[in-house]
Structures are given as C-alpha cells and as structure tokens.
Amino acid sequence: MDEKKTAWERLQLVHTKGRPTIKDYIPLVFTDFYEMHGDRHFGDDNAVIGGIARLDGRPVTVIGQVKGRDLNENKACNFAMPLPEGYRKALRLAKQAEKFHRPVICFIDTPGAYAGMAAEERGQGEAIARNIAEFMTLRTPIISIVLGEGGSGGALALGVCDELAMLENAQYSVVSPRGFASILWKDASREEEACNIMRITAEDMVDLGVAETIIKEPLGGAHNDLDKISENIKEYLSLKIREKCEKDIDELLKERYTKFRKIGEFKEHADDLSCGSGKNKETGGNM
C-alpha cells in the first residue's frame, strides 16, 4: 500500500478526475455482462446499473452505483445519487439472483441517496429500509465492495452482505465531512478537520469491524493503473465467491446476522453515584 495518508488526502484521491467507475470495472472483471433495467414499479434509474454476468465462468448478479466521468455523464446518473427506483431495481435483481442461486456482487460508490422531493414522494426511505431488511435474509452469498465514496443510507442499501471490502483509498461514512462540519460546528470550511477525525477510511472500517478486507490500489491511486486495480478486485472476488458458495446457506445467514449485530458494540464507563462508591462501572450494549 501507499505510505500512510490522512483521511483528507484519501478523500482527494477518491474525487480525482479519472478515478475508475463501475462502468470501467465491469468489462475487466466480468464476462458476458447483460444489463437489466427497471424496478417494475415506476421506472429505471441511471445511478444504479445491474445485470447478470460471469466471474471465472460462474453466473453472478452484478449491482453497482454509477458515477460519471465528466459533467454530462454525472448529470445523466444524477451524480451517483440513486432514486427509489434504483434501490428497488437492485432488490429486484437480488431476489432474482436468490431464485436462480446466483451470488450477488454489489459495488458501492455514492455520496448518498438523492434527497429531492420527487424521491421522497416515491418512498426513498422505505426503499432503502426494505433493501437493508431483504438483503439481510437473502438466501444467496453477497459480497460488497466500496469503490470510492460510501455515503450514509445510500451506501448501506447495497452494503448488507456476507463480506465488505474497500479499495485502499475508499471511505465509508454516515455523513460527508462537509456535512459533519456544517452540522456539528456550523462551519463547512472545517471539512478537512472533520474528515480527519471521523474515522471513515478503509483502515478505520476494518478496525471497527465494519469491513473485512482492504483491496490494494496502484501507487498513487486506482486511476493510475486500471488494469492492475481490476485484477486485484477480480482476484479478491474469485476467492471470496468460491469460499461463500461452498458454505451451507443457513450457516452463511447466521454469520451475516452476527456480523451486523456486532457492529456498534461499545463499553461505557460511568461513576456509580447511586451507590456512593465513586468507582467506575462498565456496561456494554449495541448501538
């Protein structure tokens, strides 16, 4: 991996013009990709791409959030901010994968779900919540990879999985550093300071038990060698899909449930004033 970078420096790499997107990775990691459209309720969403493909000859379902490589592409995919129909399309494809016993591979790369009036009218919150609930009990292996930004519930809707991997410079957070600074300090100019204290890097996520694996990027970032980073992603997926497919599905579901129940465990130290002892008392719980 590169020499130790701050979270802010990694965020700049994520926002580098030319950083690969899901549309760059699909033809290099998979073969025979066939895109599928629509949620069968309202319409299609260009911020989410999905379909069936082959990984080392094995049929898989691929779902990913789409970032543009220029202004026109970003406008077409709503700057990678999915609408409810995008999440419902993802769920439709995931349920189809369950029916035909295909593993699901999700690629996360979004600043967050779109929060416009039309999205709220069509049930944005419900769509995200339903994905989280349904993916938790989906009876087929699920692997998710954070490619760049993993923002809030918009990312979590594709982040319920058996194993979460992150590219070396990717970030995963409940809110953007700018949003954090604006809410906590009422000062968006402190974005860099917020970024460096939020614990949102791949290393932080592994340390906190949110992610299991960090996928190494080429020196200087993924944009410097698309073939190499694609090779690293494919190598990781080939290993993990084979490993998860060999497991009994009930055991896999139990491990998936346990993985998420453990996230957010904490220990609290407080003075036990009620007993007048003045000693610290340790308690535990889940967020």
C-alpha positions, -999 to 999 in steps of 0.1 A, spaced: 0 0 0 10 37 -3 27 54 26 3 64 53 -21 91 41 -46 112 61 -83 107 56 -84 140 38 -56 130 14 -75 98 6 -107 118 0 -89 139 -26 -79 107 -44 -115 95 -43 -125 128 -60 -97 127 -85 -109 132 -121 -104 100 -140 -108 76 -110 -124 44 -124 -161 39 -120 -182 7 -121 -185 10 -159 -148 8 -162 -145 -23 -139 -174 -44 -153 -157 -54 -187 -124 -60 -170 -136 -81 -140 -166 -99 -156 -175 -115 -189 -209 -117 -207 -224 -88 -188 -261 -83 -197 -276 -52 -183 -312 -53 -169 -334 -22 -164 -363 -10 -143 -378 -17 -109 -412 -29 -123 -429 -2 -102 -420 32 -116 -391 32 -139 -353 29 -143 -325 48 -126 -292 56 -143 -275 59 -109 -277 21 -104 -265 -4 -130 -273 -41 -127 -275 -73 -146 -261 -108 -149 -225 -117 -158 -199 -144 -154 -170 -144 -130 -145 -171 -139 -174 -188 -157 -197 -187 -127 -230 -169 -132 -233 -139 -109 -256 -109 -104 -238 -75 -105 -252 -44 -90 -234 -11 -88 -238 27 -82 -227 47 -112 -205 78 -111 -199 98 -143 -165 105 -157 -174 140 -169 -202 166 -163 -226 151 -189 -222 116 -175 -227 129 -140 -259 147 -149 -272 115 -166 -266 94 -135 -277 122 -110 -241 124 -96 -243 88 -83 -273 97 -60 -298 69 -65 -336 74 -66 -360 49 -50 -364 31 -83 -327 25 -83 -328 7 -50 -359 -12 -60 -342 -23 -92 -313 -36 -71 -337 -55 -49 -355 -70 -79 -322 -83 -93 -311 -96 -59 -343 -115 -55 -339 -129 -90 -304 -140 -80 -317 -158 -50 -343 -176 -71 -316 -189 -95 -289 -194 -69 -265 -168 -82 -241 -149 -59 -247 -111 -57 -218 -87 -60 -225 -51 -51 -203 -21 -59 -208 10 -37 -198 44 -49 -222 72 -38 -222 104 -18 -256 94 -6 -292 87 -18 -309 115 -36 -330 136 -11 -352 156 -36 -389 160 -32 -397 135 -60 -376 108 -44 -393 114 -10 -427 113 -26 -418 79 -41 -406 65 -8 -369 69 -7 -366 60 30 -389 29 25 -368 17 -4 -336 19 15 -350 3 46 -366 -25 26 -332 -33 9 -315 -35 42 -341 -59 56 -344 -80 25 -306 -83 19 -301 -95 55 -322 -126 48 -313 -131 11 -305 -168 7 -275 -164 -16 -240 -151 -10 -235 -113 -11 -202 -95 -15 -200 -57 -15 -170 -35 -24 -167 2 -17 -150 17 -48 -148 53 -36 -175 71 -16 -198 51 7 -222 77 19 -249 71 45 -280 50 39 -275 54 2 -245 31 6 -259 8 33 -288 -1 10 -262 -21 -10 -239 -28 20 -257 -56 38 -235 -85 28 -215 -115 39 -182 -96 35 -175 -60 28 -143 -50 11 -130 -15 4 -105 -1 -20 -75 13 -2 -85 49 -6 -122 44 -3 -143 59 25 -175 48 43 -194 73 65 -228 82 79 -224 118 65 -199 136 44 -171 155 61 -186 188 48 -220 178 62 -204 168 95 -187 202 99 -218 220 89 -240 202 114 -216 199 143 -197 232 141 -219 252 118 -188 258 96 -184 239 64 -149 253 59 -137 229 86 -143 200 62 -107 188 63 -106 188 101 -139 168 102 -126 143 77 -95 135 98 -115 129 130 -145 110 116 -128 76 112 -141 69 77 -111 53 60 -108 16 49 -83 10 78 -108 25 103 -136 3 89 -116 -28 93 -105 -18 128 -142 -11 137 -154 -45 123 -175 -29 96 -153 -41 67 -132 -73 64 -108 -66 36 -88 -37 20 -81 -41 -17 -47 -26 -26 -47 2 -51 -18 10 -75 7 36 -63 -9 70 -63 -45 57 -67 -67 35 -88 -67 59 -117 -30 53 -123 -35 17 -134 -70 5 -143 -58 -30 -153 -40 -36 -120 -68 -25 -98 -93 -45 -118 -70 -75 -115 -69 -70 -77 -107 -68 -75 -112 -99 -96 -87 -119 -76 -105 -109 -44 -139 -117 -58 -129 -150 -73 -116 -162 -39 -145 -149 -18 -173 -160 -41 -159 -195 -42 -155 -195 -4 -190 -183 3 -207 -206 -23 -192 -236 -6 -208 -227 27 -242 -240 39 -267 -212 33 -282 -214 68 -247 -210 83 -240 -181 59 -271 -163 70 -263 -168 107 -228 -154 101 -243 -124 82 -266 -117 111 -239 -120 136 -216 -97 116 -241 -68 118 -251 -74 154 -215 -70 164 -211 -36 147 -215 -8 171 -207 -27 203 -193 -3 229 -183 -2 266 -194 27 288 -176 38 319 -196 59 344 -195 67 381 -219 47 401 -232 76 421 -263 57 432 -242 35 454 -219 63 465 -189 43 458 -173 67 433 -160 37 413 -163 32 376 -189 8 364 -185 -9 330 -216 -17 309 -220 -29 274 -245 -28 247 -252 -24 210 -260 7 191 
